[in-house]
Amino acid sequence: MPELNQQIGQIIDEQREILANTVIKKDYADRPELMERYGEKGKKHYLQDTVYHLTYLAEAIASEHPSIFASYVAWAKVLLSNVNIPIEEFVLNLQLIKGALKQILPENMQSIACQYIDEGLQQLPNLPTGLSSFIETTEPHAELAQQYLDTLLKADRKTASHLILDAVEKGIPIKDIYIHVFQRSQYEIGRLWQMNKVSVAQEHYCTAATQLIMSQLYSHIFSTTRKNHTVVATCVGGDLHEIGIRMVSDFFEMEGWDTYYLGANTPTPSVLQELETRHAEILAISATMTFHIRAVEQLIATVHSSNTLQHIKIIVGGYPFNIEPELWKHVGAHAYASNAQDAITVAETLIN
């Protein structure tokens, strides 16, 4: 079954443009009023959305976890609802995807693919169209987190920086700043984008500003006594969301580890070279999007197959592993960490 799932995922990946065009052609033939209602621009967005649905579906099937596609369906419902696309349109789109898959998949594969879509459709009516704020008043430093985010949304990076530096001077631990201010505000800006309340440009600005402000704290972070342990921290090739793994890397530094943070979209050969050059004990891999699961699995398999790197312990983390806690076993890692502090505990257990 696992090999069959991999084959289905690969077929959908390779054929997703054709599948998406089949869906659009069918829907516009059945409902010619769509062109009048949405025009060419709307048709283009419809095509892009369908490709996106297929990308997540392929990854969920290949990793054998229906919950991954179900989680995507929940995320998409919030997004589409807040750009005024009726959920009935989403349901129809998924039904048309099932029809398109039946045209290209052998019968023994059709039932598996359709099962994943059906599980998503089954839960859809009961899913919310909105999300609660990630900055809750009961959380530690919630007021600072909200002030920080509000300041960034006004594009006032200088004041945001002063807020953080003043908080550190007043004795708030840097780890608390990372977890309760930076992480919470990043989650919240993502929620605001998903609900169509901020633009992509605002989201990118807030992330870039937070990365800059994190670097202003490095004089505190790098002052810790060394422990003579080494970790390489990276995103896989194609993954551009680096702030999470950067936080993990900084937490290791605060614990006295020597860290080599490789950042976003790192090719596998570069990761292997750094592991060997730095004599690393731990490889920490982050995946933010679920369609990068197979890239994580491939990187881990390559490390395991190297005669000189088999001693390295591999920890994975990020959104896909948070929604499916057993996924780390599927990709071949030694452990999973739910957050930066957890990564430290897990790493120390592995090396001891």
N, C-alpha and C positions, 0 to 999 in steps of 0.2 A: 504493500500500500504506500509506504513512504516514497518509493521510487516512482510509482504511478502519479502521486501528487506532484512530485518534482517535474515530471513530464507535462502535466497539465499546466502548471505554472509557466513553464518554458514556452509552451504553445501559445498561451494567452499573451505572454510578453512579446513574442515574435509577431503575433497577428493582431495586436491591439489597435493599430491604426486602421487596418482593414475591418476589424470588428466594429470599431466606433463608427466608421463610415457606413457600414451596413445598418447599424442602429438608426443613424440620422436619416439615411435614405428611406428606410421603412416608415419612420415616424412622419417625415415630411410628405410622403406619398399618401399616408392615411389621413393626415391633417394638414392640408395645404394652407390653412389659415395661419399656420405657424410663421410662415415667411412674412405675411402681412403684419403679424403681431410683433415679431422680434427682429425682422430684417436679417441681412447678411451678418451683421455684427453678433446678433443673438445666436445665429446658427453656428458661428465660429466658437462662441463660448460653450455652446451645447456639445460640440465636438470635443473641446478641451476637457470639459467635465467628464464626458464618457470615457475618454482615455485615462483620466485620473481614477475613475471607479475601477476600471479594468486593471490598472497598475496595483491597486491595493488588493483587489480580488486575487490576482496572480500570486502575490506575496503570501497572503493568508493560506491559500491552498498549498503552496509549496512548503510552507512551514508547518502544515497540518494543524492549524489553530483557527477554527471558525471565529473565535472571539476577536481576532485581529480585524476581520472584516466587519464584524458586528460593531466594534468600537469605531471603525471608520464611518459606518452608516450613521451612528449617533452624532459624530462630529459633523458630518455632511448635512444632517437635518438642521442643526443649529445654523450652520453657515447659509444654507439655501433659504431657510425661513427668514433670515434677516436681510436677504437681498430680494425679498418678495417673490420668490419662486415657490409656487404651491407644492406641498409635499406630494400631491397626487402626480405631479410631473416627475418627481424623483422615483416614485413607485413604478410608473410606466416605463421610465428609462431602464430600471433594473430588470423589469419583465422583458423588455426588448433585448437586453443583453443576454438573458437566458435563451431567447430565440436565436440570436446570432451565434451563440456558443454551440447550440445543437446542430448548426449547419457545418461546423468545422471540426467538432470533437467526435471521436468514436463513441459508441454507445456506452461502453464501460467507463468512460471519462465524464460523460454528460451528467450522470446522476450525482457524481461527486461535486462538480462545479455548481450545479443547480442547488444542491443542498446548502452550500455556503451562502448563496444569494438568498435562498428561502429563509435561512435563520436570521439574516439581516432584515428581511421584509417582515418577518413575524414580530419582531420587537419594535418595528418602526412606529406604529400608532401610539405606543406608550412612552415614547422618548420625548424629553423636553425640547422646546424650541429656544430656550435660553439657558444661561449658566450663571451661577452665583459668583460673586467676586472672590478672587483668591486672596484678597487682603481683608481678613476678618478682624473685627475690632477686638476679639478675644485673644488673638495671636500676639506673641511678644513683638514689641516695636512696630505695631501696626500703624500707629500715627506717623512714625518716621517713614515707613514704606509708602504710605499714601502721599505724604508730602514730596517724597523723592520722585514718585511716578508723576504726580501733578506738575512738578517743575520740569521734568523731561518732556512732558507732552506740550509744554509751553516753549520748548526748544531752548531752555535756559540751562545749558550744561554746566556753566560756571557755578550757579547757585546750587545745583544738584551736587556738584563736587564738594562745595563748602559744607552742605548738610552732612555728608558722609564723613569728611575729615573732622568736623567738629564733634560728631558722635563718637568717633574713635578716641579723640582727645579727652572726651568726658568719661571714657572707660568702657564703652560698649565693645565687647570682644569682636574681632574681625570675623570670626566664624559666625557669630550672630548676624552681623551685617550681611554676610554672604547668603545665609539661609533665610533670614526673615525679611531682608530688604531687597537684595538683588534678585534672589530666586523668586520670591513672591511677586515682585514687580514685573519680572519677565513673564511669569505665568499670566499675570493680569493683562499685560499688553497683548499677549496672544489671544486671550479671551475677548478683549475689546475689538481686535481685528476680526476674529471669527464672527462677532456680532455686528460687524459693519459700522463700528463706532470710531475707528481710527483707520488711517490708510496704511498701505504697505510701507510707504516712505517714513511715516511716523514710527512704525514698528522697527524699521531698520535703524532709524536715528537713535531710538531709545537703547537698542542693543549695542550699537557702536559706542554710545556715550558711556554705558555701563562698563564696557570693556576698557575704555580709557580710564575711568575712575578706579577700576580694579587695579590697574597698573600703578596708580598713585599710592596704593597701599603696600607696594612691594618692599619698601624699606622695613616695614614691620614683619612681613611674611618671611623674608629671607634671613631674619636675624636669629632663627631658631637653631639650637644645637643639633648638629648632624648625627644621624643614626647609622650611616654607612649602608643604607638600603637604596635601591634604585628602581624607579618605575618609568616606563614610557607610556604616555597618554596620547590617544589619537582618536580622530573620527575616521571612518572608512572612506575610500575613494567614492566621490559623488555626494557625500554628506557635507553640507555647507553650514550646519548648525553647530558651532563650536563652543558656545559660551558655557554649556553644561560641563563638558570635559575639561574646560579651562578651570572651572571652579574645583573640580575633582583634583586636578593637578596642583592647584594652590593649597588645597587641604593637605595633600601629601607633603608639600613644602613646609607647611605650618607644623607638621608632625616630625620634621627633621629628615625627611627623605630627600634624596637627590632626584629631581624630576626632569624629564625631557618631554616637553609638551609639543606635539607635532601639529596640532591645530586641525583645521577642516580639510576635507577632501585629500587625504594623504594616500598616495599610491602604495600598494602592497610592497614593492621592492624597497621603497624608502623606509617603511616600517621595519622590515627585516634587517636592513642595514643598521638602523639605529639600535635595534635590540642587541645586535652582535657587538657593535662598537661600544655601546654604553654598558655592556655586561649586565643587562637588566635582569631583575628577578621577577618583576610583575609587568604585564602588559594590560593596560586599562583601555577598553574600547567603548566608545559611545555611539549609539544609533538613535537619532531623534525621530526619523520617519520609519514607519513599518516597512516601506518598500526597500529598505536597506538591510533587511535581515539576512538575505542570502549573501550579500557582500561581506557581512560580519562572519558568516559561516565559512565563506571561502578564505578569508584572511586567517581565521583560526586554523583551518585545515592546512594551510600553507605553513604556518608556524609549527604545527605538530609534525609535519612531514620533514622538517629540517633537522638534520643530525645534530647541529650545534645549538638548537634552540628548544629542544624538547624539555629542558628543565624549567622553562619559563611558565609561570602560573598566569592564567588569563582570567580577568574579571570583565564582565560586560554590564552595561547599564543604559538607561535611557527609556523613553516612552514605551516602545514595544515590549520591553522586558518588565516594565511596571504593570502593564495591563495583562500580561501573561507570564506570571512569575516562574513557570517551569520552562520557559522558552530557552533559557541559558543552557539547559542540558541538550536541547535539540541542536544548538549551534556549536556544541563541543567545548564550551568554556568550562573552567574549573569552578566558577562561582558567579554570582550576580549580586550587585549592590544597588539598593534603592535610592541612595543619595550619597553625597560626598563623604559624610562622616561614616556612613556604613561601609564605604569603600576602604577606608583606613582599617576598620575592624576586620573586615574580610581579608585584606591583604596580609595583615599581621598574623592572622590565623593560618593562612596558606603557607607563609614562609617559615612558620614555627612548627 
